[in-house]
Amino acid sequence: MAISVMLSEDDSNELRKQVYKLVTDEIERARRDTALDQQYLKRKDAIKFAGVSGSTFDHWNIPVHRIDGITLYGKKDICEFIESN
């Protein structure tokens, strides 16, 4: 079943802008949630990135970087570990 909606050119442009903003905002949120732009991850994000349980991740021998009491894991290190095992 198809639904047809007639919009004025101004309404159509406004709708297009709103949809574009919604989509770009959601893409940006997804990028942040997946830490796509980050090179180093905190434990919770590293586990999510690796796609394993916390206990499995803890058994892996992945190098850590500690800065001001914060433990970080390199995405590169995680990928190298997965690819070598």
N, CA, C and O atoms as CSV, one atom per row, in Angstrom:
chain,resi,resn,atom,element,x,y,z
A,1,MET,N,N,0.837,-1.156,0.000
A,1,MET,CA,C,0.000,0.000,0.000
A,1,MET,C,C,0.897,1.239,0.000
A,1,MET,O,O,1.750,1.375,0.876
A,2,ALA,N,N,0.724,2.116,-0.938
A,2,ALA,CA,C,1.516,3.335,-1.053
A,2,ALA,C,C,0.702,4.530,-0.596
A,2,ALA,O,O,-0.496,4.635,-0.856
A,3,ILE,N,N,1.382,5.417,0.086
A,3,ILE,CA,C,0.753,6.657,0.529
A,3,ILE,C,C,1.457,7.804,-0.182
A,3,ILE,O,O,2.685,7.864,-0.228
A,4,SER,N,N,0.681,8.690,-0.719
A,4,SER,CA,C,1.238,9.835,-1.426
A,4,SER,C,C,0.895,11.105,-0.657
A,4,SER,O,O,-0.251,11.306,-0.254
A,5,VAL,N,N,1.894,11.957,-0.457
A,5,VAL,CA,C,1.695,13.211,0.260
A,5,VAL,C,C,2.166,14.334,-0.639
A,5,VAL,O,O,3.268,14.292,-1.186
A,6,MET,N,N,1.330,15.323,-0.783
A,6,MET,CA,C,1.681,16.481,-1.608
A,6,MET,C,C,2.158,17.602,-0.686
A,6,MET,O,O,1.434,18.012,0.221
A,7,LEU,N,N,3.360,18.090,-0.913
A,7,LEU,CA,C,3.923,19.169,-0.118
A,7,LEU,C,C,4.303,20.327,-1.023
A,7,LEU,O,O,4.647,20.142,-2.191
A,8,SER,N,N,4.235,21.496,-0.473
A,8,SER,CA,C,4.725,22.647,-1.232
A,8,SER,C,C,6.241,22.528,-1.324
A,8,SER,O,O,6.849,21.753,-0.586
A,9,GLU,N,N,6.833,23.268,-2.198
A,9,GLU,CA,C,8.291,23.210,-2.356
A,9,GLU,C,C,8.991,23.620,-1.055
A,9,GLU,O,O,9.988,23.013,-0.665
A,10,ASP,N,N,8.463,24.653,-0.389
A,10,ASP,CA,C,9.052,25.083,0.880
A,10,ASP,C,C,8.931,23.998,1.946
A,10,ASP,O,O,9.888,23.729,2.671
A,11,ASP,N,N,7.758,23.376,2.042
A,11,ASP,CA,C,7.570,22.296,3.015
A,11,ASP,C,C,8.463,21.103,2.697
A,11,ASP,O,O,9.029,20.476,3.593
A,12,SER,N,N,8.576,20.803,1.422
A,12,SER,CA,C,9.431,19.693,0.991
A,12,SER,C,C,10.886,19.964,1.370
A,12,SER,O,O,11.576,19.070,1.861
A,13,ASN,N,N,11.350,21.180,1.147
A,13,ASN,CA,C,12.733,21.536,1.503
A,13,ASN,C,C,12.942,21.482,3.012
A,13,ASN,O,O,13.978,21.011,3.481
A,14,GLU,N,N,11.966,21.961,3.767
A,14,GLU,CA,C,12.068,21.924,5.225
A,14,GLU,C,C,12.094,20.490,5.733
A,14,GLU,O,O,12.875,20.167,6.629
A,15,LEU,N,N,11.265,19.638,5.182
A,15,LEU,CA,C,11.250,18.225,5.557
A,15,LEU,C,C,12.591,17.581,5.230
A,15,LEU,O,O,13.132,16.825,6.036
A,16,ARG,N,N,13.119,17.874,4.071
A,16,ARG,CA,C,14.416,17.333,3.643
A,16,ARG,C,C,15.502,17.755,4.639
A,16,ARG,O,O,16.334,16.935,5.027
A,17,LYS,N,N,15.499,19.032,5.055
A,17,LYS,CA,C,16.486,19.526,6.019
A,17,LYS,C,C,16.354,18.814,7.360
A,17,LYS,O,O,17.355,18.449,7.977
A,18,GLN,N,N,15.120,18.617,7.809
A,18,GLN,CA,C,14.904,17.952,9.092
A,18,GLN,C,C,15.351,16.497,9.057
A,18,GLN,O,O,15.976,16.011,9.999
A,19,VAL,N,N,15.034,15.813,7.981
A,19,VAL,CA,C,15.455,14.412,7.850
A,19,VAL,C,C,16.981,14.334,7.788
A,19,VAL,O,O,17.585,13.469,8.423
A,20,TYR,N,N,17.592,15.219,7.040
A,20,TYR,CA,C,19.055,15.246,6.930
A,20,TYR,C,C,19.681,15.464,8.305
A,20,TYR,O,O,20.633,14.774,8.668
A,21,LYS,N,N,19.157,16.412,9.067
A,21,LYS,CA,C,19.692,16.688,10.397
A,21,LYS,C,C,19.518,15.482,11.315
A,21,LYS,O,O,20.440,15.129,12.050
A,22,LEU,N,N,18.357,14.854,11.282
A,22,LEU,CA,C,18.139,13.656,12.102
A,22,LEU,C,C,19.133,12.551,11.765
A,22,LEU,O,O,19.717,11.931,12.654
A,23,VAL,N,N,19.314,12.318,10.482
A,23,VAL,CA,C,20.215,11.253,10.045
A,23,VAL,C,C,21.662,11.570,10.422
A,23,VAL,O,O,22.366,10.708,10.949
A,24,THR,N,N,22.110,12.791,10.159
A,24,THR,CA,C,23.497,13.143,10.482
A,24,THR,C,C,23.732,13.134,11.990
A,24,THR,O,O,24.802,12.724,12.441
A,25,ASP,N,N,22.751,13.579,12.777
A,25,ASP,CA,C,22.885,13.522,14.234
A,25,ASP,C,C,23.006,12.076,14.723
A,25,ASP,O,O,23.818,11.782,15.600
A,26,GLU,N,N,22.209,11.188,14.164
A,26,GLU,CA,C,22.263,9.777,14.567
A,26,GLU,C,C,23.577,9.119,14.138
A,26,GLU,O,O,24.126,8.296,14.872
A,27,ILE,N,N,24.071,9.468,12.981
A,27,ILE,CA,C,25.369,8.935,12.534
A,27,ILE,C,C,26.462,9.404,13.481
A,27,ILE,O,O,27.313,8.609,13.881
A,28,GLU,N,N,26.455,10.668,13.842
A,28,GLU,CA,C,27.451,11.203,14.770
A,28,GLU,C,C,27.345,10.526,16.130
A,28,GLU,O,O,28.361,10.197,16.743
A,29,ARG,N,N,26.124,10.317,16.603
A,29,ARG,CA,C,25.932,9.630,17.885
A,29,ARG,C,C,26.467,8.204,17.822
A,29,ARG,O,O,27.106,7.735,18.763
A,30,ALA,N,N,26.208,7.519,16.719
A,30,ALA,CA,C,26.702,6.152,16.548
A,30,ALA,C,C,28.230,6.133,16.511
A,30,ALA,O,O,28.853,5.235,17.077
A,31,ARG,N,N,28.824,7.103,15.857
A,31,ARG,CA,C,30.292,7.195,15.820
A,31,ARG,C,C,30.852,7.381,17.226
A,31,ARG,O,O,31.847,6.753,17.586
A,32,ARG,N,N,30.221,8.237,18.018
A,32,ARG,CA,C,30.667,8.452,19.401
A,32,ARG,C,C,30.471,7.187,20.226
A,32,ARG,O,O,31.358,6.788,20.980
A,33,ASP,N,N,29.298,6.553,20.081
A,33,ASP,CA,C,28.988,5.355,20.868
A,33,ASP,C,C,29.931,4.203,20.565
A,33,ASP,O,O,30.236,3.401,21.448
A,34,THR,N,N,30.389,4.116,19.339
A,34,THR,CA,C,31.296,3.037,18.956
A,34,THR,C,C,32.750,3.447,19.035
A,34,THR,O,O,33.646,2.664,18.718
A,35,ALA,N,N,32.984,4.693,19.463
A,35,ALA,CA,C,34.341,5.225,19.600
A,35,ALA,C,C,35.104,5.097,18.292
A,35,ALA,O,O,36.306,4.829,18.288
A,36,LEU,N,N,34.414,5.286,17.199
A,36,LEU,CA,C,35.005,5.111,15.879
A,36,LEU,C,C,36.211,6.008,15.650
A,36,LEU,O,O,37.168,5.602,14.990
A,37,ASP,N,N,36.178,7.209,16.180
A,37,ASP,CA,C,37.255,8.154,15.944
A,37,ASP,C,C,38.369,8.072,16.982
A,37,ASP,O,O,39.380,8.762,16.854
A,38,GLN,N,N,38.201,7.252,17.992
A,38,GLN,CA,C,39.192,7.170,19.064
A,38,GLN,C,C,40.215,6.075,18.799
A,38,GLN,O,O,39.880,4.980,18.346
A,39,GLN,N,N,41.465,6.397,19.091
A,39,GLN,CA,C,42.546,5.430,18.923
A,39,GLN,C,C,42.705,4.558,20.168
A,39,GLN,O,O,43.104,3.398,20.075
A,40,TYR,N,N,42.391,5.124,21.327
A,40,TYR,CA,C,42.513,4.413,22.598
A,40,TYR,C,C,41.156,4.365,23.291
A,40,TYR,O,O,40.376,5.315,23.226
A,41,LEU,N,N,40.890,3.244,23.953
A,41,LEU,CA,C,39.586,3.009,24.567
A,41,LEU,C,C,39.718,2.645,26.028
A,41,LEU,O,O,40.691,2.013,26.439
A,42,LYS,N,N,38.724,3.051,26.815
A,42,LYS,CA,C,38.626,2.571,28.188
A,42,LYS,C,C,38.160,1.117,28.132
A,42,LYS,O,O,37.694,0.650,27.093
A,43,ARG,N,N,38.286,0.408,29.246
A,43,ARG,CA,C,38.008,-1.032,29.297
A,43,ARG,C,C,36.631,-1.383,28.734
A,43,ARG,O,O,36.511,-2.272,27.891
A,44,LYS,N,N,35.597,-0.687,29.199
A,44,LYS,CA,C,34.231,-0.996,28.754
A,44,LYS,C,C,34.103,-0.864,27.231
A,44,LYS,O,O,33.502,-1.715,26.574
A,45,ASP,N,N,34.669,0.198,26.686
A,45,ASP,CA,C,34.601,0.408,25.237
A,45,ASP,C,C,35.490,-0.582,24.487
A,45,ASP,O,O,35.158,-1.007,23.380
A,46,ALA,N,N,36.620,-0.944,25.091
A,46,ALA,CA,C,37.515,-1.925,24.469
A,46,ALA,C,C,36.832,-3.295,24.376
A,46,ALA,O,O,36.961,-3.996,23.373
A,47,ILE,N,N,36.111,-3.660,25.429
A,47,ILE,CA,C,35.370,-4.932,25.429
A,47,ILE,C,C,34.303,-4.911,24.337
A,47,ILE,O,O,34.145,-5.875,23.588
A,48,LYS,N,N,33.587,-3.817,24.259
A,48,LYS,CA,C,32.549,-3.667,23.227
A,48,LYS,C,C,33.166,-3.729,21.827
A,48,LYS,O,O,32.627,-4.379,20.931
A,49,PHE,N,N,34.293,-3.051,21.651
A,49,PHE,CA,C,34.996,-3.042,20.366
A,49,PHE,C,C,35.437,-4.455,19.981
A,49,PHE,O,O,35.303,-4.861,18.827
A,50,ALA,N,N,35.969,-5.204,20.963
A,50,ALA,CA,C,36.448,-6.567,20.692
A,50,ALA,C,C,35.299,-7.551,20.501
A,50,ALA,O,O,35.473,-8.584,19.855
A,51,GLY,N,N,34.134,-7.243,21.053
A,51,GLY,CA,C,32.978,-8.115,20.885
A,51,GLY,C,C,33.032,-9.378,21.726
A,51,GLY,O,O,32.522,-10.425,21.327
A,52,VAL,N,N,33.655,-9.272,22.895
A,52,VAL,CA,C,33.760,-10.428,23.791
A,52,VAL,C,C,33.288,-10.023,25.179
A,52,VAL,O,O,33.021,-8.850,25.444
A,53,SER,N,N,33.189,-11.009,26.057
A,53,SER,CA,C,32.801,-10.715,27.438
A,53,SER,C,C,33.976,-10.089,28.183
A,53,SER,O,O,35.125,-10.178,27.749
A,54,GLY,N,N,33.668,-9.460,29.301
A,54,GLY,CA,C,34.716,-8.850,30.110
A,54,GLY,C,C,35.715,-9.864,30.627
A,54,GLY,O,O,36.917,-9.597,30.657
A,55,SER,N,N,35.225,-11.033,31.037
A,55,SER,CA,C,36.150,-12.058,31.567
A,55,SER,C,C,37.078,-12.581,30.471
A,55,SER,O,O,38.254,-12.845,30.723
A,56,THR,N,N,36.550,-12.728,29.264
A,56,THR,CA,C,37.407,-13.164,28.147
A,56,THR,C,C,38.452,-12.089,27.851
A,56,THR,O,O,39.632,-12.392,27.674
A,57,PHE,N,N,38.015,-10.849,27.800
A,57,PHE,CA,C,38.934,-9.748,27.510
A,57,PHE,C,C,40.043,-9.669,28.556
A,57,PHE,O,O,41.200,-9.414,28.224
A,58,ASP,N,N,39.681,-9.889,29.820
A,58,ASP,CA,C,40.665,-9.826,30.900
A,58,ASP,C,C,41.729,-10.908,30.791
A,58,ASP,O,O,42.831,-10.742,31.314
A,59,HIS,N,N,41.420,-12.015,30.120
A,59,HIS,CA,C,42.405,-13.087,29.950
A,59,HIS,C,C,43.353,-12.818,28.784
A,59,HIS,O,O,44.396,-13.461,28.670
A,60,TRP,N,N,43.004,-11.895,27.941
A,60,TRP,CA,C,43.875,-11.551,26.820
A,60,TRP,C,C,45.050,-10.739,27.346
A,60,TRP,O,O,44.912,-9.966,28.294
A,61,ASN,N,N,46.181,-10.919,26.733
A,61,ASN,CA,C,47.378,-10.185,27.145
A,61,ASN,C,C,47.566,-8.980,26.227
A,61,ASN,O,O,48.450,-8.966,25.370
A,62,ILE,N,N,46.726,-7.979,26.422
A,62,ILE,CA,C,46.783,-6.784,25.584
A,62,ILE,C,C,47.512,-5.688,26.357
A,62,ILE,O,O,47.203,-5.440,27.522
A,63,PRO,N,N,48.475,-5.033,25.715
A,63,PRO,CA,C,49.184,-3.944,26.401
A,63,PRO,C,C,48.218,-2.848,26.840
A,63,PRO,O,O,47.249,-2.541,26.145
A,64,VAL,N,N,48.498,-2.262,28.007
A,64,VAL,CA,C,47.680,-1.168,28.502
A,64,VAL,C,C,48.541,0.087,28.610
A,64,VAL,O,O,49.764,0.024,28.735
A,65,HIS,N,N,47.869,1.202,28.559
A,65,HIS,CA,C,48.517,2.501,28.713
A,65,HIS,C,C,47.814,3.182,29.882
A,65,HIS,O,O,46.594,3.345,29.862
A,66,ARG,N,N,48.571,3.578,30.896
A,66,ARG,CA,C,47.971,4.227,32.064
A,66,ARG,C,C,48.395,5.697,32.099
A,66,ARG,O,O,49.583,6.022,32.117
A,67,ILE,N,N,47.407,6.556,32.107
A,67,ILE,CA,C,47.648,7.988,32.148
A,67,ILE,C,C,46.775,8.572,33.258
A,67,ILE,O,O,45.549,8.479,33.207
A,68,ASP,N,N,47.406,9.166,34.246
A,68,ASP,CA,C,46.680,9.781,35.366
A,68,ASP,C,C,45.642,8.842,35.971
A,68,ASP,O,O,44.528,9.259,36.288
A,69,GLY,N,N,46.011,7.586,36.129
A,69,GLY,CA,C,45.115,6.612,36.743
A,69,GLY,C,C,44.063,6.029,35.820
A,69,GLY,O,O,43.247,5.213,36.249
A,70,ILE,N,N,44.068,6.435,34.561
A,70,ILE,CA,C,43.107,5.922,33.587
A,70,ILE,C,C,43.798,4.863,32.738
A,70,ILE,O,O,44.861,5.115,32.168
A,71,THR,N,N,43.198,3.684,32.653
A,71,THR,CA,C,43.749,2.598,31.844
A,71,THR,C,C,43.116,2.624,30.466
A,71,THR,O,O,41.893,2.610,30.326
A,72,LEU,N,N,43.965,2.662,29.452
A,72,LEU,CA,C,43.499,2.709,28.067
A,72,LEU,C,C,44.077,1.544,27.279
A,72,LEU,O,O,45.184,1.078,27.548
A,73,TYR,N,N,43.304,1.085,26.300
A,73,TYR,CA,C,43.705,0.001,25.409
A,73,TYR,C,C,43.720,0.538,23.987
A,73,TYR,O,O,42.783,1.216,23.565
A,74,GLY,N,N,44.772,0.239,23.252
A,74,GLY,CA,C,44.863,0.686,21.868
A,74,GLY,C,C,44.040,-0.205,20.949
A,74,GLY,O,O,44.107,-1.431,21.043
A,75,LYS,N,N,43.273,0.403,20.068
A,75,LYS,CA,C,42.505,-0.383,19.096
A,75,LYS,C,C,43.438,-1.248,18.259
A,75,LYS,O,O,43.128,-2.399,17.949
A,76,LYS,N,N,44.576,-0.683,17.900
A,76,LYS,CA,C,45.555,-1.421,17.094
A,76,LYS,C,C,46.012,-2.671,17.842
A,76,LYS,O,O,46.127,-3.743,17.249
A,77,ASP,N,N,46.275,-2.535,19.151
A,77,ASP,CA,C,46.707,-3.677,19.959
A,77,ASP,C,C,45.624,-4.751,20.030
A,77,ASP,O,O,45.920,-5.944,19.960
A,78,ILE,N,N,44.380,-4.328,20.169
A,78,ILE,CA,C,43.263,-5.277,20.229
A,78,ILE,C,C,43.153,-6.031,18.905
A,78,ILE,O,O,43.030,-7.256,18.887
A,79,CYS,N,N,43.199,-5.292,17.806
A,79,CYS,CA,C,43.100,-5.930,16.482
A,79,CYS,C,C,44.257,-6.891,16.235
A,79,CYS,O,O,44.051,-7.986,15.713
A,80,GLU,N,N,45.470,-6.493,16.605
A,80,GLU,CA,C,46.628,-7.364,16.414
A,80,GLU,C,C,46.494,-8.646,17.235
A,80,GLU,O,O,46.842,-9.727,16.761
A,81,PHE,N,N,45.990,-8.526,18.469
A,81,PHE,CA,C,45.801,-9.706,19.295
A,81,PHE,C,C,44.796,-10.650,18.657
A,81,PHE,O,O,45.036,-11.854,18.568
A,82,ILE,N,N,43.677,-10.106,18.215
A,82,ILE,CA,C,42.624,-10.936,17.603
A,82,ILE,C,C,43.149,-11.617,16.340
A,82,ILE,O,O,42.902,-12.805,16.131
A,83,GLU,N,N,43.865,-10.883,15.504
A,83,GLU,CA,C,44.357,-11.441,14.240
A,83,GLU,C,C,45.432,-12.496,14.457
A,83,GLU,O,O,45.593,-13.386,13.622
A,84,SER,N,N,46.178,-12.414,15.569
A,84,SER,CA,C,47.256,-13.375,15.792
A,84,SER,C,C,46.788,-14.621,16.541
A,84,SER,O,O,47.568,-15.556,16.722
A,85,ASN,N,N,45.535,-14.648,16.975
A,85,ASN,CA,C,45.040,-15.799,17.730
A,85,ASN,C,C,43.866,-16.463,17.035
A,85,ASN,O,O,43.328,-17.450,17.539
